[in-house]
Amino acid sequence: MPLENLETTKEHWSVNDEALDIDNEDAELWFNRGEVLKELKRYDDSLDSFNKALNARTRL
């Protein structure tokens, strides 16, 4: 991953986690977190976030 993309990914991570601090039941935020973690090659953490997105979605 090019350095500029890594910096953008880290910024998305930070903003998304701040939003999850406010609303940790938002499926879209969990999905976005999973996408960022996937880009960072943190696959286990990414899968956990995708699962949380699915669980939040089913509670709607």
N, C-alpha and C positions, 0 to 999 in steps of 0.2 A: 504494500500500500504506500503510495507516495506521501511524503511528509505533510503536504498541505491537506490531503484527505484525512490523515491521522489527526491533525489539529482540529479539523471540522468535526470529525467523529467524536473527539474528546469534548468539544463544546456541546454537541448534541447530548452526550452522556450527562454532562453537568446539568443542563437545562431540564432534561427529562427526569433526572433524579430529584431535582427540586420540585417539579410538578408532582411526582409520586409522593413526596413528603406531604403534600397538600391533599391529594386524593389517590390513595393506594388501591382503590377499587376500579380504576379506569383501565379497561381492557386495551384501549389503543395505546396508552402510555406504556403498559407492560409489553405490548407487541413491539413498539418502537425501541424499547430498551433491549429486547431480544435481538432486533436487527443490528443495533450498535454493537452488542457483545459478539454477534456473529462476525461482523467486520473486524473486530479485534481478535478473532480466532479463539474466543473464550466460549467454546461450544457447550460445555456443561452448564455454565451460567446462562447462556443464551436459551437453552432448552428449558431451564427453570422459569425464565421470564415468559417464554411462549406458553408454558403450562399455566402460569398465573393469569396470563391474558385469557386463555380459554376458560379458566375457572371464573374469572370476573365476568366474562361474557355470558356464561350460563346462569349467573345470578340475576341477570337483567329481567 
